[in-house]
């Protein structure tokens, strides 16, 4: 689905087995402050194109509220296997990111979630489990981002970059010039490390 410049309500939908060059399940652009509730994103894939991100959800310069959604088994070539956020101020609540991946062996960031380029995201009561990427198996936060995570569980994620002896943030990877805050979160049993980066 493609949403641009609107305040739509998207509820009780299933986005499954889609293929695109960006945002294979749901692609939000330009001030799309939609409410996305109780949706399932299953086995969507982003590959090819100039910037293949957002396996399930791609969100650009928007402020949606994403609630009670499941993002399971989605993948992207570059980043945000589950969700990609750029220049956005979304609030993501009570969502489960399970078994998503950013599969590019050279540049894969954020298997579950990738915050990028001036995103100001709030992530509350979410689960990140079994996700994988070169850096940030669960979550990757890139340049000029502000990421606030509250009451989240980040477990059993894997960062594959450079072999398991290299520190690449199995749970969470912070790139340069970002501000990430974890409050009352569990970050546990991620490989090869829990948190890495600056």
C-alpha positions in Angstrom: 0.0 0.0 0.0 1.2 3.5 -0.8 0.1 6.5 1.4 1.2 10.1 0.8 0.1 13.3 2.6 -2.9 11.8 4.3 -4.1 10.9 7.8 -5.6 7.5 6.9 -6.7 4.8 9.3 -5.3 1.4 8.3 -6.6 -1.3 10.6 -6.9 -5.1 10.7 -5.0 -5.6 7.5 -2.6 -8.3 6.4 0.3 -7.4 4.1 1.9 -10.6 2.9 4.4 -11.9 0.3 4.9 -8.5 -1.4 8.0 -7.6 -3.4 9.1 -4.0 -4.0 12.2 -1.7 -4.2 11.1 0.2 -1.1 8.4 -0.4 1.6 7.1 -3.7 0.3 4.1 -3.9 2.7 3.3 -0.2 3.5 5.1 2.8 2.1 4.3 6.2 3.8 5.6 9.4 2.3 5.4 13.2 2.8 3.4 14.1 6.0 1.4 10.8 6.2 0.3 10.8 9.8 -1.7 7.7 9.5 -2.9 5.4 12.3 -1.9 1.8 11.6 -3.5 -0.6 14.0 -3.7 -4.3 14.5 -2.0 -5.1 11.1 0.2 -8.1 10.2 3.2 -7.8 7.9 4.4 -11.2 6.8 7.2 -12.3 4.5 7.5 -9.0 2.5 10.7 -8.4 0.6 12.6 -5.3 -0.6 15.4 -5.7 -3.1 16.9 -4.0 -6.1 16.4 -0.3 -6.8 18.7 2.5 -5.6 17.8 2.4 -1.9 16.2 -1.0 -0.9 14.9 -0.4 2.6 11.8 -1.1 4.7 10.9 -4.8 4.1 7.5 -4.4 5.8 7.1 -0.7 6.4 9.0 2.3 4.9 8.2 5.7 6.4 9.6 9.0 5.1 9.0 12.5 6.6 5.8 11.4 8.4 4.5 10.9 11.9 2.3 7.8 11.9 1.1 6.0 15.0 1.7 2.3 14.5 0.0 0.1 17.1 -0.4 -3.6 17.9 1.2 -4.7 14.7 3.2 -7.9 13.9 6.2 -7.7 11.5 7.3 -11.3 10.9 9.8 -12.7 8.4 10.2 -9.6 6.3 13.5 -8.7 4.7 15.3 -5.9 2.9 18.5 -5.7 1.0 20.0 -2.6 2.6 18.2 -1.9 5.9 15.1 -2.0 8.1 14.1 -5.6 7.4 11.0 -5.0 9.5 10.7 -1.2 9.4 12.7 1.8 8.0 12.2 5.3 9.4 13.7 8.5 7.8 13.0 12.1 8.6 10.0 10.8 10.5 8.5 11.2 14.0 6.5 8.0 14.4 5.3 6.4 17.6 5.4 2.6 17.5 3.6 0.9 20.3 3.0 -2.8 21.3 4.5 -4.2 18.1 6.4 -7.4 17.6 9.4 -7.6 15.2 10.2 -11.2 14.8 12.6 -13.0 12.3 13.2 -10.0 10.0 16.5 -9.4 8.2 18.6 -6.9 6.3 20.4 -9.4 4.1 23.1 -7.4 2.3 26.4 -8.8 3.4 28.2 -5.5 3.0 25.6 -2.9 4.1 22.8 -4.6 6.0 21.6 -2.4 8.9 18.8 -3.0 11.4 17.2 -6.4 10.9 14.1 -5.4 12.9 14.2 -1.6 12.7 16.4 1.0 11.1 16.2 4.6 12.2 17.9 6.9 9.7 18.6 10.5 8.7 16.8 12.8 11.2 14.2 10.3 12.4 12.8 11.1 15.8 11.2 7.8 16.8 9.4 6.7 20.0 9.3 2.9 20.4 7.2 1.6 23.3 6.4 -1.9 24.6 7.8 -3.6 21.6 9.5 -6.9 21.1 12.6 -7.5 18.8 13.4 -11.2 18.6 15.2 -13.4 16.1 16.1 -10.6 13.7 19.4 -10.4 11.8 21.6 -7.9 9.9 25.2 -7.1 9.3 25.0 -4.4 12.0 22.2 -3.9 14.5 20.5 -7.3 14.4 17.5 -6.0 16.3 17.8 -2.2 15.8 20.2 0.2 14.0 20.2 3.9 14.6 22.1 6.0 12.0 23.2 9.6 11.7 21.3 12.5 13.2 18.6 10.3 14.7 16.9 10.4 18.1 15.5 7.1 19.2 13.6 6.7 22.5 12.9 3.1 23.5 10.7 2.4 26.5 9.7 -0.9 28.0 11.1 -2.8 25.0 12.6 -6.3 24.9 15.5 -6.9 22.5 16.5 -10.6 22.6 18.0 -13.4 20.5 19.0 -11.1 17.6 22.2 -11.5 15.5 24.7 -9.1 13.9 26.6 -11.1 11.2 29.0 -8.5 10.0 32.7 -9.4 10.0 32.2 -12.7 11.8 30.9 -13.2 15.3 34.1 -12.0 16.9 33.5 -8.4 15.6 31.4 -6.0 17.7 28.4 -5.0 15.5 25.5 -4.8 17.9 23.6 -8.0 17.9 20.8 -6.2 19.8 21.4 -2.5 19.0 23.9 -0.7 16.8 24.4 3.1 17.1 26.1 4.8 14.2 27.8 8.2 14.5 25.9 11.4 15.6 22.8 9.9 17.1 21.0 10.0 20.4 19.5 6.7 21.6 17.8 6.3 25.0 16.7 3.0 26.5 14.4 3.1 29.5 13.3 0.0 31.4 14.4 -2.2 28.5 15.7 -5.8 28.4 18.6 -6.3 26.0 19.7 -10.0 26.4 21.2 -13.0 24.6 22.0 -11.1 21.4 25.1 -12.2 19.4 27.9 -11.4 19.2 27.2 -8.5 21.6 24.3 -6.6 23.1 25.0 -2.9 22.1 27.8 -1.5 19.8 28.8 1.6 18.0 29.2 5.1 19.2 
